[in-house]
Amino acid sequence: MAPTCVPLSLNRRRWQQFRSNRRAWYSLWILLGLFVLSLGAELIANERPLLVRFEGTWYVPLVKEYDETVFGGDLPISADYRDPFLRELIEANGFLIWAPLRYHYRSINYASAHPHPAPPSRENWLGTDDQGRDVLARLIYGFRVSFLFAFALTVASCLIGVAAGAVQGYFGGAIDLLGQRFIEIWSGLPVLFVLIILSSIVQPGFWWLLGIMVLFSWTALVDVVRAEFLRGRNLEYVRAARALGVSDVAIMRRHVLPNAMVATMTFVPFLFTGAVTTLTALDFLGFGLPPGSPSLGELVAQAKNNLHAPWLGITAFFSLATLLTLLVFLGEGTRDAFDPRRH
């Protein structure tokens, strides 16, 4: 009977093959570095100070909201730390520790010396959009949203697509026939029109949009996994396991799925790239995340609507081009690593 897992030496050779592709190797680390930085976006770009020392007491505005009266103000309202009056009160009896960028993605620069969208300056490193919001802050938060959305969409699509392809390929017959006809009809539905119709009924959000996209994206992996299970179910060791009374679920999981995952893994980075592109396109068209949410698509829309502000277009182009290029390089490296002809 065939082994129930991929030999360690084969996995080692795949890892070495991936590392030998310098573009993929460096792309992996750059992407991981950018993602880790984006996870701490509140520590990099925030309109609130990270820490406040006032009259011998430490305050953490990053995680807790304080009233002005706590720092000697007159009004029992939320403290606006960018207000020069409140800042002077705090600095007279303490100090503030700020993030490198003193803007949140929703912050508006009311003190700009230029009309919005304002060009890059010491205050706003990549300028502001037409609503006065800092472009760099929105880029950092938008990258995190796009990455998490694409990751969640890719994982959910893989789970559903692999399961559907495995059932169709292993059992075949009427299950395979009906499954293929259903997928043909389902994949023929116009996704954009469905989103437009649903967006007029409910307010789009992160999870709502993710659920809708999962419904239509899982079909991309079905054919690949189905073909592997159709081939694997007739192999000698699978027949032997079936003759010994091993359950169908155990045979699928232990003996056939590892072979099918080789083809699946080569598709995952490209599914991730497609998820980023899809979210960007939907946000650009206005059918994606709620208005005001940080997103790369909204940045592209800002560039289109403000052609007299070239810094918006340049930022949108280079951010998207860099992200997609890194993902494509990573996908190429993964594809080469799992290619049996290279081992």
TAWO-V132929 format. One record per pair of residues at least 6 apart in sequence whose ideal C-beta (glycine too) atoms are under 6 Angstrom apart, sorted by the first residue. I is the first residue (numbers start at 1). J is the second residue. D is the distance in whole Angstrom. If there is no record, write none. Layout:
i = <I & I>
j = <J & J>
d = <D & D>
This chain:
i = <1 & 1 & 2 & 4 & 6 & 13 & 14 & 17 & 17 & 18 & 18 & 19 & 21 & 21 & 23 & 24 & 24 & 24 & 27 & 27 & 27 & 28 & 30 & 31 & 35 & 38 & 38 & 38 & 41 & 41 & 41 & 43 & 44 & 44 & 45 & 45 & 45 & 45 & 46 & 46 & 47 & 47 & 47 & 48 & 48 & 48 & 49 & 49 & 49 & 49 & 49 & 50 & 50 & 50 & 51 & 52 & 52 & 52 & 53 & 53 & 54 & 54 & 54 & 54 & 55 & 65 & 66 & 67 & 68 & 68 & 68 & 69 & 71 & 71 & 72 & 73 & 90 & 101 & 103 & 103 & 105 & 105 & 105 & 105 & 108 & 108 & 109 & 109 & 112 & 116 & 116 & 116 & 117 & 117 & 117 & 117 & 117 & 118 & 118 & 119 & 120 & 120 & 120 & 124 & 125 & 126 & 126 & 126 & 127 & 127 & 129 & 129 & 130 & 135 & 138 & 139 & 141 & 142 & 142 & 142 & 145 & 146 & 146 & 146 & 149 & 150 & 150 & 150 & 152 & 153 & 153 & 154 & 154 & 154 & 156 & 157 & 157 & 160 & 161 & 161 & 161 & 162 & 164 & 165 & 165 & 165 & 166 & 166 & 166 & 168 & 168 & 168 & 169 & 169 & 169 & 170 & 170 & 170 & 183 & 183 & 187 & 191 & 195 & 196 & 199 & 224 & 225 & 228 & 228 & 228 & 229 & 232 & 232 & 238 & 238 & 241 & 262 & 265 & 266 & 266 & 266 & 269 & 269 & 269 & 269 & 270 & 272 & 273 & 280 & 280 & 282 & 283 & 283 & 283 & 283 & 284 & 284 & 284 & 288 & 289 & 296 & 299 & 300 & 302 & 303 & 303 & 303 & 306>
j = <237 & 240 & 237 & 254 & 258 & 343 & 337 & 337 & 342 & 333 & 337 & 25 & 333 & 336 & 329 & 329 & 330 & 333 & 326 & 329 & 330 & 330 & 326 & 326 & 147 & 140 & 143 & 144 & 140 & 141 & 144 & 99 & 99 & 100 & 101 & 103 & 137 & 140 & 99 & 104 & 103 & 104 & 107 & 61 & 62 & 81 & 61 & 81 & 96 & 97 & 98 & 62 & 97 & 99 & 97 & 59 & 61 & 96 & 94 & 95 & 71 & 90 & 93 & 94 & 93 & 78 & 79 & 76 & 75 & 77 & 79 & 76 & 89 & 90 & 89 & 86 & 96 & 137 & 134 & 137 & 137 & 138 & 141 & 294 & 132 & 133 & 128 & 132 & 118 & 128 & 130 & 132 & 128 & 129 & 130 & 306 & 309 & 127 & 128 & 127 & 126 & 127 & 311 & 134 & 136 & 135 & 136 & 315 & 135 & 311 & 135 & 302 & 306 & 315 & 294 & 319 & 294 & 294 & 295 & 296 & 295 & 276 & 279 & 296 & 279 & 272 & 275 & 276 & 210 & 213 & 275 & 271 & 272 & 275 & 214 & 217 & 218 & 218 & 218 & 221 & 222 & 225 & 222 & 222 & 225 & 226 & 225 & 229 & 252 & 176 & 179 & 226 & 226 & 229 & 230 & 229 & 233 & 252 & 219 & 222 & 219 & 216 & 287 & 287 & 287 & 263 & 260 & 259 & 260 & 263 & 256 & 256 & 259 & 251 & 255 & 251 & 338 & 338 & 334 & 335 & 338 & 327 & 330 & 331 & 334 & 331 & 327 & 327 & 296 & 297 & 288 & 289 & 295 & 297 & 298 & 297 & 300 & 301 & 297 & 295 & 320 & 316 & 316 & 312 & 312 & 313 & 316 & 312>
d = <5 & 5 & 4 & 4 & 6 & 5 & 5 & 5 & 6 & 5 & 4 & 5 & 4 & 6 & 4 & 5 & 5 & 2 & 4 & 4 & 5 & 6 & 6 & 5 & 5 & 6 & 5 & 4 & 5 & 5 & 6 & 6 & 6 & 6 & 4 & 6 & 4 & 5 & 4 & 6 & 6 & 4 & 4 & 4 & 6 & 6 & 6 & 6 & 4 & 6 & 5 & 5 & 5 & 6 & 4 & 4 & 6 & 5 & 4 & 5 & 6 & 5 & 6 & 4 & 5 & 6 & 5 & 5 & 5 & 6 & 5 & 5 & 5 & 5 & 5 & 6 & 6 & 6 & 4 & 4 & 5 & 5 & 4 & 4 & 4 & 6 & 6 & 5 & 5 & 5 & 6 & 4 & 5 & 5 & 5 & 5 & 4 & 6 & 4 & 5 & 6 & 5 & 6 & 5 & 5 & 4 & 4 & 5 & 5 & 5 & 6 & 5 & 6 & 6 & 5 & 6 & 4 & 4 & 5 & 5 & 6 & 5 & 6 & 5 & 5 & 5 & 4 & 5 & 6 & 6 & 4 & 5 & 5 & 6 & 5 & 4 & 5 & 4 & 4 & 3 & 5 & 5 & 5 & 4 & 3 & 4 & 6 & 5 & 6 & 5 & 4 & 5 & 4 & 3 & 4 & 5 & 5 & 5 & 5 & 6 & 5 & 5 & 5 & 6 & 5 & 5 & 5 & 6 & 4 & 6 & 6 & 4 & 6 & 6 & 6 & 5 & 5 & 6 & 6 & 4 & 5 & 6 & 5 & 3 & 5 & 5 & 6 & 4 & 5 & 4 & 4 & 6 & 4 & 3 & 5 & 4 & 5 & 5 & 6 & 5 & 6 & 5 & 5 & 5 & 4 & 4 & 5 & 6>
